[in-house]
């Protein structure tokens, strides 16, 4: 969390802004609670382009959780009329850059220490899905709209 947001907890205003500006889902696992979050929101000045945000608990990286959630969100965006997935991330964010490389070819624009990548949603959704994606609606992997910030 600190590496992504600059702090260990997401502030309430940031969380509320995310809820208003995007569609989002969480994944949970028995005993772990919420293990991942994916969100997509339309870019205001780019019709048909959605911005992607994805976070997976650090100890669960490289288990296809993020990939499954991104493909789930991409199918939702494509069905809603979007055509392009946009991601703005730090050039040192190896987990996100690795996930994006596996999604398909991307156009890349560097901006200081960050990179914006854009991928075709039809390309993202056309590849075979990892096993997690097939189990996404299984009771052990639930998707739900978050109700508010974690207060624990």
Secondary structure, 3 states (H helix, E strand, C coil): CHHHHCCCCCCHHHHHHHHHHCEEEEEEECCCEEEEEEEEEECCCCCCEEEEEEEECHHHCCCCHHHHHHHHHHHHHHHCCCCEEEEEEECCCHHHHHHHHHHCCCEEEEECCEEEEEEEHHHHHHCCCCHHHHCCCCCCCEEECCCCCCCC
